[in-house]
Amino acid sequence: MVIKLSDHRRIGKGCIFIARDIDSSPIMKQPPVTREVWFYILRKVSYKDIEKFKRGQGFFQIPKIQNDLSWKVGNSIRTYSYKQIQQSIRRLAEGHNITSRKGKTGIIITVCNYDEYQNMESYERYNKMSPKDSEGQLSYINRQEGKIRKKLIADSDESANLEFIDFYLTKSGKKLTGKRLVAFNEFWSCYNFKRGKAAAADAWLKIPVLNRSIMSQILSAAKNEAKRRVDLVAKGQSPKWAQGWISERRWEDEAYQPQVESLPKRKSIEARREEEKEFFLNREMP
């Protein structure tokens, strides 16, 4: 549906400009996830200088990008992986579309040439407008910016006081957060089989008790499983996926338990005395 200005209906939250010649740019040859991350960044960066960020800059967290770009398939929620988002940001930086630097709890991204592409004066049709039409179009844009300026600043001040919390979205759409998330990431690194992470996160949430002792046992068993997997693959056997390994509590298997060498039983006092008596008797014999 096309909304005309004469209809007196206004679309909130402003807009971004997408040049038609973007179809011939290298960014359109990137994987779909990278293109989607690019348009997401364009929508989220600040359109004007504010207290913490300049025009074309914004603060981002990869887990939040995952959540914002998630989509539904039936009753399940699908997301891009953490690595896919991370690689997309790297591709955009390598293509000189953005620059990025690490913050305390996320990434600060700056869109390159933002002023050029997000300025109506840069586009051909605007430059061909009559002075009257051009002035009227600018007047409308300025009115819209004036209406949202106070709200934008208020929102930015409010968001500065928020505590950003990382999370991982499981296959069933649940959020894995806090210490459970930290523990899961450590397990995932030790298990070292990068398949079925979202399903494994669901199984991880179902572990009833996860204290230091159990966590230590899980990590030790996961490292052993990773070493054991090399031989399994070499023999053409299928390795165990993390979801099944967690659900079956395989860290409790005897194969993963530390082997303790049995110590010889201590002799009784009576037995030692008998040995000493026999020793001295043998010495006195000629």
Buried (B, 14 or more C-beta within 10 A) or exposed (E): EEEEEEEEEEEEEEEEEEEEEEEEEEBEEBEEBBBBBBBBBBBBBBBEEBEBBEBBBBBBBBBBBBBEBEEEEEEEBBBBBBEBBBBBBEBBBEBEBBEBEEEEEBBBBBBBEBEEBBEBEBEEEBEEBEEEEBEEBBEEEEEBEEEBEEEBEEEBEEEEEEEEEBBBBBBEBBBBEEEBBEBBBBBBEBBEBEEBBBBBBBBBBEBEEBEEEBBEBBBBBBBBBBEEBEEEEEEEEEBBBBBEBBBEEBBEEEEBEEEEEEEEEEEEEEEEEEEEEEEEEEEEEE
